[in-house]
């Protein structure tokens, strides 16, 4: 697996790079050749953060961990990714979907559900509302006014449906659709 490592507010030393590559390469056996992982290391005040994303057949496997020690964060994020792979395999088998080209399911152990995990989330409510065309700044204002952490709106500039959301760092993000 190819691992691309970047840093934000941190110098990625050879030791860090080697640790990230060796830990993430433990996931190699779960992916076919050509899989690519992107790891972003960051430091925010006392928090040592790692975020790893791995594209899999149009979906993205993503995990983020933050601790006071970067090496602990790296260990935790790999454990989290492994847990996500197990759950993903179990759901795929339950839904009889086996046409994933990127993941090698035969190497992923089955996820053992606990009583707490047995709850299967489902869509319990559907909302419909009229989209008023507006710009991004107006959408952020509307989101703040209703007290939500995201807001769906019709972008007046692009005539597409977009989503603005509040990020953990206090800034805002914009999701724009891109169709293949």
Secondary structure, 3 states (H helix, E strand, C coil): CEEEEEEECCCCCHHHHHHHHHHHHCCHHHECCCCEEEEEEEEECCEEEEEEEEEECCEEEEEEEEECCHHHHHHHHHHHHHHHHHHHHHHHHHCCCCCCCCECHHHCCCCCCCCCCCCCCCCCCCCCCCCCEECHHHHHHHHHHHCCCEEEEEECCCCEEEEEEECCCCCEEEEECCCC
